[in-house]
């Protein structure tokens, strides 16, 4: 991001997402499971797309996110920094 700048506006959720309906996710009082603020259970159904956001086209990434949403995934883990492969010969 060297030399980059920009702005964004953060607003309250305007849709009916599970987070708008039930609140943020937290650990249960007994530390054994995840739940929303209103105590609705949260099942972590995650996928790993390590460099998906970095290496895919906008259309490919949009398709991926639409599919995971359709499949009811609740989380996707991915790298949020620039991917830098190791030089050959370095283990």
Biopython code that builds the backbone (N, CA, C, O; Angstrom):
import numpy as np
from Bio.PDB.StructureBuilder import StructureBuilder

atoms = [
    (1, "UNK", "N", (0.819, -1.185, 0.000)),
    (1, "UNK", "CA", (0.000, 0.000, 0.000)),
    (1, "UNK", "C", (0.872, 1.261, 0.000)),
    (1, "UNK", "O", (0.356, 2.358, 0.214)),
    (2, "UNK", "N", (2.156, 1.127, -0.232)),
    (2, "UNK", "CA", (3.064, 2.256, -0.228)),
    (2, "UNK", "C", (2.574, 3.336, -1.190)),
    (2, "UNK", "O", (2.375, 3.073, -2.376)),
    (3, "UNK", "N", (2.385, 4.517, -0.688)),
    (3, "UNK", "CA", (1.971, 5.637, -1.522)),
    (3, "UNK", "C", (0.482, 5.659, -1.855)),
    (3, "UNK", "O", (0.034, 6.528, -2.603)),
    (4, "UNK", "N", (-0.279, 4.735, -1.322)),
    (4, "UNK", "CA", (-1.716, 4.670, -1.600)),
    (4, "UNK", "C", (-2.491, 5.398, -0.514)),
    (4, "UNK", "O", (-2.082, 5.426, 0.647)),
    (5, "UNK", "N", (-3.588, 5.974, -0.898)),
    (5, "UNK", "CA", (-4.469, 6.594, 0.081)),
    (5, "UNK", "C", (-5.909, 6.420, -0.385)),
    (5, "UNK", "O", (-6.166, 6.081, -1.540)),
    (6, "UNK", "N", (-6.808, 6.649, 0.501)),
    (6, "UNK", "CA", (-8.214, 6.516, 0.157)),
    (6, "UNK", "C", (-9.077, 6.771, 1.369)),
    (6, "UNK", "O", (-8.581, 7.063, 2.457)),
    (7, "UNK", "N", (-10.398, 6.654, 1.163)),
    (7, "UNK", "CA", (-11.341, 6.890, 2.237)),
    (7, "UNK", "C", (-12.485, 5.901, 2.116)),
    (7, "UNK", "O", (-12.763, 5.387, 1.033)),
    (8, "UNK", "N", (-13.142, 5.641, 3.227)),
    (8, "UNK", "CA", (-14.355, 4.842, 3.213)),
    (8, "UNK", "C", (-15.250, 5.312, 4.340)),
    (8, "UNK", "O", (-14.796, 5.933, 5.300)),
    (9, "UNK", "N", (-16.518, 5.007, 4.207)),
    (9, "UNK", "CA", (-17.501, 5.374, 5.204)),
    (9, "UNK", "C", (-18.049, 4.095, 5.824)),
    (9, "UNK", "O", (-18.563, 3.232, 5.112)),
    (10, "UNK", "N", (-17.947, 3.970, 7.115)),
    (10, "UNK", "CA", (-18.442, 2.802, 7.837)),
    (10, "UNK", "C", (-19.806, 3.151, 8.418)),
    (10, "UNK", "O", (-19.940, 4.099, 9.193)),
    (11, "UNK", "N", (-20.822, 2.370, 8.032)),
    (11, "UNK", "CA", (-22.176, 2.630, 8.508)),
    (11, "UNK", "C", (-22.760, 1.374, 9.156)),
    (11, "UNK", "O", (-22.182, 0.293, 9.047)),
    (12, "UNK", "N", (-23.869, 1.511, 9.807)),
    (12, "UNK", "CA", (-24.568, 0.366, 10.396)),
    (12, "UNK", "C", (-25.072, -0.545, 9.281)),
    (12, "UNK", "O", (-25.386, -0.089, 8.182)),
    (13, "UNK", "N", (-25.141, -1.836, 9.585)),
    (13, "UNK", "CA", (-25.665, -2.791, 8.613)),
    (13, "UNK", "C", (-27.102, -2.429, 8.263)),
    (13, "UNK", "O", (-27.891, -2.067, 9.135)),
    (14, "UNK", "N", (-27.433, -2.530, 6.985)),
    (14, "UNK", "CA", (-28.784, -2.173, 6.556)),
    (14, "UNK", "C", (-29.566, -3.387, 6.060)),
    (14, "UNK", "O", (-30.704, -3.245, 5.612)),
    (15, "UNK", "N", (-28.979, -4.562, 6.135)),
    (15, "UNK", "CA", (-29.672, -5.754, 5.648)),
    (15, "UNK", "C", (-30.075, -6.656, 6.809)),
    (15, "UNK", "O", (-29.906, -6.303, 7.976)),
    (16, "UNK", "N", (-30.589, -7.780, 6.481)),
    (16, "UNK", "CA", (-31.050, -8.728, 7.495)),
    (16, "UNK", "C", (-30.041, -9.862, 7.697)),
    (16, "UNK", "O", (-30.435, -11.024, 7.789)),
    (17, "UNK", "N", (-28.773, -9.547, 7.766)),
    (17, "UNK", "CA", (-27.759, -10.573, 8.003)),
    (17, "UNK", "C", (-27.934, -11.146, 9.399)),
    (17, "UNK", "O", (-28.563, -10.530, 10.260)),
    (18, "UNK", "N", (-27.375, -12.327, 9.615)),
    (18, "UNK", "CA", (-27.467, -12.932, 10.951)),
    (18, "UNK", "C", (-26.823, -12.045, 12.010)),
    (18, "UNK", "O", (-27.215, -12.099, 13.176)),
    (19, "UNK", "N", (-25.841, -11.228, 11.624)),
    (19, "UNK", "CA", (-25.181, -10.347, 12.575)),
    (19, "UNK", "C", (-26.069, -9.158, 12.920)),
    (19, "UNK", "O", (-26.076, -8.700, 14.063)),
    (20, "UNK", "N", (-26.820, -8.655, 11.937)),
    (20, "UNK", "CA", (-27.774, -7.582, 12.211)),
    (20, "UNK", "C", (-28.915, -8.103, 13.087)),
    (20, "UNK", "O", (-29.435, -7.375, 13.933)),
    (21, "UNK", "N", (-29.296, -9.345, 12.885)),
    (21, "UNK", "CA", (-30.411, -9.922, 13.638)),
    (21, "UNK", "C", (-30.020, -10.372, 15.041)),
    (21, "UNK", "O", (-30.796, -10.215, 15.983)),
    (22, "UNK", "N", (-28.801, -10.941, 15.184)),
    (22, "UNK", "CA", (-28.439, -11.577, 16.456)),
    (22, "UNK", "C", (-27.253, -10.942, 17.183)),
    (22, "UNK", "O", (-26.985, -11.297, 18.331)),
    (23, "UNK", "N", (-26.553, -10.032, 16.558)),
    (23, "UNK", "CA", (-25.419, -9.378, 17.198)),
    (23, "UNK", "C", (-24.094, -10.074, 16.904)),
    (23, "UNK", "O", (-24.065, -11.108, 16.237)),
    (24, "UNK", "N", (-23.000, -9.507, 17.401)),
    (24, "UNK", "CA", (-21.670, -10.062, 17.141)),
    (24, "UNK", "C", (-21.479, -11.443, 17.765)),
    (24, "UNK", "O", (-22.220, -11.851, 18.660)),
    (25, "UNK", "N", (-20.472, -12.144, 17.269)),
    (25, "UNK", "CA", (-20.158, -13.489, 17.759)),
    (25, "UNK", "C", (-19.209, -13.373, 18.945)),
    (25, "UNK", "O", (-18.312, -12.530, 18.968)),
    (26, "UNK", "N", (-19.427, -14.230, 19.917)),
    (26, "UNK", "CA", (-18.563, -14.275, 21.101)),
    (26, "UNK", "C", (-18.465, -15.706, 21.614)),
    (26, "UNK", "O", (-19.212, -16.578, 21.169)),
    (27, "UNK", "N", (-17.577, -15.943, 22.519)),
    (27, "UNK", "CA", (-17.428, -17.258, 23.142)),
    (27, "UNK", "C", (-18.491, -17.386, 24.222)),
    (27, "UNK", "O", (-18.770, -16.428, 24.943)),
    (28, "UNK", "N", (-19.081, -18.569, 24.331)),
    (28, "UNK", "CA", (-20.104, -18.824, 25.346)),
    (28, "UNK", "C", (-19.518, -18.669, 26.750)),
    (28, "UNK", "O", (-18.302, -18.744, 26.924)),
    (29, "UNK", "N", (-20.368, -18.457, 27.741)),
    (29, "UNK", "CA", (-19.877, -18.291, 29.114)),
    (29, "UNK", "C", (-19.022, -19.463, 29.605)),
    (29, "UNK", "O", (-18.089, -19.259, 30.382)),
    (30, "UNK", "N", (-19.327, -20.688, 29.162)),
    (30, "UNK", "CA", (-18.530, -21.833, 29.618)),
    (30, "UNK", "C", (-17.310, -22.095, 28.735)),
    (30, "UNK", "O", (-16.554, -23.033, 28.985)),
    (31, "UNK", "N", (-17.114, -21.254, 27.687)),
    (31, "UNK", "CA", (-15.935, -21.363, 26.827)),
    (31, "UNK", "C", (-15.946, -22.541, 25.876)),
    (31, "UNK", "O", (-14.898, -22.891, 25.334)),
    (32, "UNK", "N", (-17.103, -23.173, 25.651)),
    (32, "UNK", "CA", (-17.145, -24.399, 24.850)),
    (32, "UNK", "C", (-17.687, -24.217, 23.438)),
    (32, "UNK", "O", (-17.542, -25.123, 22.618)),
    (33, "UNK", "N", (-18.301, -23.094, 23.127)),
    (33, "UNK", "CA", (-18.870, -22.902, 21.794)),
    (33, "UNK", "C", (-18.989, -21.415, 21.485)),
    (33, "UNK", "O", (-18.769, -20.570, 22.352)),
    (34, "UNK", "N", (-19.338, -21.108, 20.241)),
    (34, "UNK", "CA", (-19.537, -19.724, 19.832)),
    (34, "UNK", "C", (-21.024, -19.422, 19.810)),
    (34, "UNK", "O", (-21.844, -20.292, 19.520)),
    (35, "UNK", "N", (-21.356, -18.190, 20.117)),
    (35, "UNK", "CA", (-22.750, -17.772, 20.096)),
    (35, "UNK", "C", (-22.814, -16.286, 19.740)),
    (35, "UNK", "O", (-21.827, -15.562, 19.867)),
    (36, "UNK", "N", (-23.979, -15.851, 19.299)),
    (36, "UNK", "CA", (-24.200, -14.428, 19.058)),
    (36, "UNK", "C", (-24.486, -13.738, 20.389)),
    (36, "UNK", "O", (-24.685, -14.380, 21.420)),
    (37, "UNK", "N", (-24.498, -12.430, 20.331)),
    (37, "UNK", "CA", (-24.752, -11.635, 21.527)),
    (37, "UNK", "C", (-26.089, -12.002, 22.188)),
    (37, "UNK", "O", (-26.213, -11.954, 23.412)),
    (38, "UNK", "N", (-27.102, -12.375, 21.359)),
    (38, "UNK", "CA", (-28.407, -12.732, 21.927)),
    (38, "UNK", "C", (-28.501, -14.208, 22.319)),
    (38, "UNK", "O", (-29.584, -14.712, 22.614)),
    (39, "UNK", "N", (-27.349, -14.896, 22.319)),
    (39, "UNK", "CA", (-27.205, -16.301, 22.720)),
    (39, "UNK", "C", (-27.623, -17.297, 21.643)),
    (39, "UNK", "O", (-27.660, -18.499, 21.908)),
    (40, "UNK", "N", (-27.942, -16.826, 20.425)),
    (40, "UNK", "CA", (-28.203, -17.735, 19.309)),
    (40, "UNK", "C", (-26.901, -18.453, 18.970)),
    (40, "UNK", "O", (-25.874, -17.793, 18.811)),
    (41, "UNK", "N", (-26.907, -19.784, 18.853)),
    (41, "UNK", "CA", (-25.671, -20.509, 18.524)),
    (41, "UNK", "C", (-25.080, -20.058, 17.179)),
    (41, "UNK", "O", (-25.820, -19.743, 16.247)),
    (42, "UNK", "N", (-23.780, -20.030, 17.089)),
    (42, "UNK", "CA", (-23.064, -19.704, 15.849)),
    (42, "UNK", "C", (-22.200, -20.906, 15.477)),
    (42, "UNK", "O", (-21.286, -21.274, 16.216)),
    (43, "UNK", "N", (-22.489, -21.509, 14.341)),
    (43, "UNK", "CA", (-21.709, -22.648, 13.863)),
    (43, "UNK", "C", (-20.684, -22.144, 12.863)),
    (43, "UNK", "O", (-21.047, -21.573, 11.834)),
    (44, "UNK", "N", (-19.405, -22.351, 13.155)),
    (44, "UNK", "CA", (-18.314, -21.900, 12.287)),
    (44, "UNK", "C", (-18.175, -22.899, 11.143)),
    (44, "UNK", "O", (-17.532, -23.938, 11.294)),
    (45, "UNK", "N", (-18.774, -22.584, 10.009)),
    (45, "UNK", "CA", (-18.658, -23.411, 8.810)),
    (45, "UNK", "C", (-17.751, -22.641, 7.868)),
    (45, "UNK", "O", (-18.209, -21.815, 7.079)),
    (46, "UNK", "N", (-16.449, -22.925, 7.962)),
    (46, "UNK", "CA", (-15.472, -22.111, 7.262)),
    (46, "UNK", "C", (-14.816, -22.796, 6.087)),
    (46, "UNK", "O", (-14.798, -24.022, 5.987)),
    (47, "UNK", "N", (-14.286, -21.990, 5.212)),
    (47, "UNK", "CA", (-13.517, -22.422, 4.066)),
    (47, "UNK", "C", (-12.208, -21.634, 4.092)),
    (47, "UNK", "O", (-12.141, -20.545, 4.662)),
    (48, "UNK", "N", (-11.191, -22.185, 3.482)),
    (48, "UNK", "CA", (-9.898, -21.517, 3.424)),
    (48, "UNK", "C", (-9.557, -21.198, 1.974)),
    (48, "UNK", "O", (-9.435, -22.098, 1.143)),
    (49, "UNK", "N", (-9.408, -19.934, 1.684)),
    (49, "UNK", "CA", (-9.065, -19.464, 0.340)),
    (49, "UNK", "C", (-7.842, -18.559, 0.477)),
    (49, "UNK", "O", (-7.889, -17.375, 0.146)),
    (50, "UNK", "N", (-6.758, -19.133, 0.967)),
    (50, "UNK", "CA", (-5.604, -18.340, 1.389)),
    (50, "UNK", "C", (-5.304, -17.142, 0.509)),
    (50, "UNK", "O", (-5.278, -16.017, 1.006)),
    (51, "UNK", "N", (-5.080, -17.341, -0.763)),
    (51, "UNK", "CA", (-4.740, -16.217, -1.655)),
    (51, "UNK", "C", (-5.835, -15.948, -2.675)),
    (51, "UNK", "O", (-5.592, -15.324, -3.708)),
    (52, "UNK", "N", (-7.032, -16.416, -2.385)),
    (52, "UNK", "CA", (-8.148, -16.241, -3.313)),
    (52, "UNK", "C", (-8.400, -14.793, -3.685)),
    (52, "UNK", "O", (-8.542, -14.464, -4.862)),
    (53, "UNK", "N", (-8.454, -13.935, -2.690)),
    (53, "UNK", "CA", (-8.727, -12.523, -2.961)),
    (53, "UNK", "C", (-7.583, -11.856, -3.725)),
    (53, "UNK", "O", (-7.814, -10.909, -4.476)),
    (54, "UNK", "N", (-6.373, -12.334, -3.543)),
    (54, "UNK", "CA", (-5.209, -11.730, -4.205)),
    (54, "UNK", "C", (-4.984, -12.252, -5.615)),
    (54, "UNK", "O", (-4.541, -11.512, -6.493)),
    (55, "UNK", "N", (-5.293, -13.538, -5.835)),
    (55, "UNK", "CA", (-4.933, -14.168, -7.109)),
    (55, "UNK", "C", (-6.097, -14.356, -8.074)),
    (55, "UNK", "O", (-5.880, -14.750, -9.220)),
    (56, "UNK", "N", (-7.315, -14.088, -7.646)),
    (56, "UNK", "CA", (-8.467, -14.265, -8.532)),
    (56, "UNK", "C", (-8.846, -12.941, -9.188)),
    (56, "UNK", "O", (-8.455, -11.864, -8.738)),
    (57, "UNK", "N", (-9.619, -13.056, -10.262)),
    (57, "UNK", "CA", (-10.182, -11.847, -10.865)),
    (57, "UNK", "C", (-11.362, -11.403, -9.998)),
    (57, "UNK", "O", (-11.825, -12.159, -9.143)),
    (58, "UNK", "N", (-11.835, -10.209, -10.212)),
    (58, "UNK", "CA", (-13.000, -9.723, -9.464)),
    (58, "UNK", "C", (-14.193, -10.630, -9.698)),
    (58, "UNK", "O", (-14.917, -10.949, -8.755)),
    (59, "UNK", "N", (-14.414, -11.056, -10.945)),
    (59, "UNK", "CA", (-15.541, -11.949, -11.252)),
    (59, "UNK", "C", (-15.393, -13.301, -10.552)),
    (59, "UNK", "O", (-16.370, -13.839, -10.030)),
    (60, "UNK", "N", (-14.174, -13.853, -10.537)),
    (60, "UNK", "CA", (-13.943, -15.133, -9.867)),
    (60, "UNK", "C", (-14.197, -15.023, -8.366)),
    (60, "UNK", "O", (-14.838, -15.896, -7.780)),
    (61, "UNK", "N", (-13.700, -13.961, -7.746)),
    (61, "UNK", "CA", (-13.885, -13.780, -6.309)),
    (61, "UNK", "C", (-15.364, -13.561, -5.978)),
    (61, "UNK", "O", (-15.868, -14.113, -4.999)),
    (62, "UNK", "N", (-16.057, -12.765, -6.782)),
    (62, "UNK", "CA", (-17.494, -12.547, -6.573)),
    (62, "UNK", "C", (-18.256, -13.867, -6.674)),
    (62, "UNK", "O", (-19.148, -14.128, -5.868)),
    (63, "UNK", "N", (-17.912, -14.695, -7.653)),
    (63, "UNK", "CA", (-18.558, -16.000, -7.808)),
    (63, "UNK", "C", (-18.298, -16.871, -6.573)),
    (63, "UNK", "O", (-19.213, -17.504, -6.046)),
    (64, "UNK", "N", (-17.056, -16.894, -6.127)),
    (64, "UNK", "CA", (-16.680, -17.681, -4.951)),
    (64, "UNK", "C", (-17.505, -17.263, -3.732)),
    (64, "UNK", "O", (-18.061, -18.115, -3.038)),
    (65, "UNK", "N", (-17.587, -15.966, -3.470)),
    (65, "UNK", "CA", (-18.326, -15.462, -2.319)),
    (65, "UNK", "C", (-19.816, -15.768, -2.454)),
    (65, "UNK", "O", (-20.450, -16.157, -1.472)),
    (66, "UNK", "N", (-20.386, -15.602, -3.640)),
    (66, "UNK", "CA", (-21.801, -15.945, -3.851)),
    (66, "UNK", "C", (-22.064, -17.420, -3.573)),
    (66, "UNK", "O", (-23.067, -17.771, -2.952)),
    (67, "UNK", "N", (-21.147, -18.294, -4.041)),
    (67, "UNK", "CA", (-21.315, -19.736, -3.823)),
    (67, "UNK", "C", (-21.235, -20.096, -2.346)),
    (67, "UNK", "O", (-22.060, -20.871, -1.860)),
    (68, "UNK", "N", (-20.259, -19.551, -1.622)),
    (68, "UNK", "CA", (-20.132, -19.858, -0.207)),
    (68, "UNK", "C", (-21.338, -19.323, 0.570)),
    (68, "UNK", "O", (-21.774, -19.944, 1.539)),
    (69, "UNK", "N", (-21.869, -18.190, 0.155)),
    (69, "UNK", "CA", (-23.081, -17.659, 0.780)),
    (69, "UNK", "C", (-24.257, -18.594, 0.506)),
    (69, "UNK", "O", (-25.020, -18.912, 1.419)),
    (70, "UNK", "N", (-24.406, -19.031, -0.729)),
    (70, "UNK", "CA", (-25.479, -19.954, -1.091)),
    (70, "UNK", "C", (-25.370, -21.260, -0.312)),
    (70, "UNK", "O", (-26.382, -21.854, 0.063)),
    (71, "UNK", "N", (-24.130, -21.706, -0.069)),
    (71, "UNK", "CA", (-23.888, -22.956, 0.649)),
    (71, "UNK", "C", (-23.963, -22.796, 2.165)),
    (71, "UNK", "O", (-23.729, -23.754, 2.902)),
    (72, "UNK", "N", (-24.285, -21.601, 2.630)),
    (72, "UNK", "CA", (-24.469, -21.302, 4.058)),
    (72, "UNK", "C", (-23.185, -21.338, 4.881)),
    (72, "UNK", "O", (-23.226, -21.611, 6.081)),
    (73, "UNK", "N", (-22.038, -21.063, 4.241)),
    (73, "UNK", "CA", (-20.801, -20.934, 5.007)),
    (73, "UNK", "C", (-20.914, -19.695, 5.891)),
    (73, "UNK", "O", (-21.535, -18.709, 5.494)),
    (74, "UNK", "N", (-20.329, -19.731, 7.066)),
    (74, "UNK", "CA", (-20.370, -18.583, 7.965)),
    (74, "UNK", "C", (-19.028, -17.859, 8.044)),
    (74, "UNK", "O", (-18.938, -16.792, 8.650)),
    (75, "UNK", "N", (-17.981, -18.432, 7.435)),
    (75, "UNK", "CA", (-16.659, -17.799, 7.500)),
    (75, "UNK", "C", (-15.798, -18.228, 6.318)),
    (75, "UNK", "O", (-15.922, -19.345, 5.815)),
    (76, "UNK", "N", (-14.934, -17.335, 5.888)),
    (76, "UNK", "CA", (-13.895, -17.649, 4.903)),
    (76, "UNK", "C", (-12.612, -17.046, 5.436)),
    (76, "UNK", "O", (-12.565, -15.863, 5.773)),
    (77, "UNK", "N", (-11.571, -17.860, 5.512)),
    (77, "UNK", "CA", (-10.264, -17.392, 5.962)),
    (77, "UNK", "C", (-9.417, -17.117, 4.727)),
    (77, "UNK", "O", (-9.332, -17.958, 3.832)),
    (78, "UNK", "N", (-8.788, -15.939, 4.674)),
    (78, "UNK", "CA", (-7.904, -15.636, 3.553)),
    (78, "UNK", "C", (-6.823, -14.656, 3.986)),
    (78, "UNK", "O", (-6.949, -13.982, 5.009)),
    (79, "UNK", "N", (-5.775, -14.588, 3.204)),
    (79, "UNK", "CA", (-4.643, -13.705, 3.473)),
    (79, "UNK", "C", (-5.041, -12.281, 3.115)),
    (79, "UNK", "O", (-5.544, -12.033, 2.020)),
    (80, "UNK", "N", (-4.821, -11.350, 4.029)),
    (80, "UNK", "CA", (-5.170, -9.958, 3.786)),
    (80, "UNK", "C", (-3.934, -9.104, 3.501)),
    (80, "UNK", "O", (-4.031, -7.879, 3.437)),
    (81, "UNK", "N", (-2.778, -9.741, 3.332)),
    (81, "UNK", "CA", (-1.552, -9.024, 3.006)),
    (81, "UNK", "C", (-1.040, -9.513, 1.661)),
    (81, "UNK", "O", (-1.523, -10.519, 1.140)),
    (82, "UNK", "N", (-0.094, -8.829, 1.113)),
    (82, "UNK", "CA", (0.467, -9.220, -0.170)),
    (82, "UNK", "C", (1.145, -10.583, -0.074)),
    (82, "UNK", "O", (1.957, -10.807, 0.824)),
    (83, "UNK", "N", (0.827, -11.480, -0.974)),
    (83, "UNK", "CA", (1.437, -12.808, -1.024)),
    (83, "UNK", "C", (2.848, -12.693, -1.610)),
    (83, "UNK", "O", (3.028, -12.085, -2.665)),
    (84, "UNK", "N", (3.826, -13.258, -0.952)),
    (84, "UNK", "CA", (5.202, -13.252, -1.444)),
    (84, "UNK", "C", (5.754, -14.655, -1.370)),
    (84, "UNK", "O", (6.089, -15.130, -0.285)),
    (85, "UNK", "N", (5.857, -15.334, -2.512)),
    (85, "UNK", "CA", (6.394, -16.705, -2.481)),
    (85, "UNK", "C", (7.857, -16.696, -2.081)),
    (85, "UNK", "O", (8.575, -15.722, -2.307)),
    (86, "UNK", "N", (8.291, -17.814, -1.472)),
    (86, "UNK", "CA", (9.703, -17.957, -1.116)),
    (86, "UNK", "C", (10.561, -18.145, -2.353)),
    (86, "UNK", "O", (10.146, -18.818, -3.297)),
    (87, "UNK", "N", (11.744, -17.563, -2.362)),
    (87, "UNK", "CA", (12.657, -17.817, -3.483)),
    (87, "UNK", "C", (13.024, -19.298, -3.533)),
    (87, "UNK", "O", (13.092, -19.958, -2.495)),
    (88, "UNK", "N", (13.260, -19.818, -4.727)),
    (88, "UNK", "CA", (13.652, -21.214, -4.882)),
    (88, "UNK", "C", (14.895, -21.505, -4.071)),
    (88, "UNK", "O", (15.812, -20.687, -3.990)),
    (89, "UNK", "N", (14.913, -22.699, -3.465)),
    (89, "UNK", "CA", (16.068, -23.129, -2.702)),
    (89, "UNK", "C", (16.006, -22.780, -1.225)),
    (89, "UNK", "O", (16.811, -23.278, -0.438)),
    (90, "UNK", "N", (15.056, -21.927, -0.837)),
    (90, "UNK", "CA", (14.920, -21.565, 0.581)),
    (90, "UNK", "C", (13.795, -22.405, 1.174)),
    (90, "UNK", "O", (12.672, -22.409, 0.668)),
    (91, "UNK", "N", (14.111, -23.108, 2.244)),
    (91, "UNK", "CA", (13.124, -23.992, 2.870)),
    (91, "UNK", "C", (12.513, -23.336, 4.069)),
    (91, "UNK", "O", (11.659, -23.928, 4.729)),
]
sb = StructureBuilder()
sb.init_structure("model")
sb.init_model(0)
sb.init_chain("A")
sb.init_seg("    ")
for serial, (resi, resn, name, xyz) in enumerate(atoms, 1):
    if name == "N":
        sb.init_residue(resn, " ", resi, " ")
    sb.init_atom(name, np.array(xyz, "f"), 0.0, 1.0, " ", f" {name:<3s}", serial, name[0])
structure = sb.get_structure()
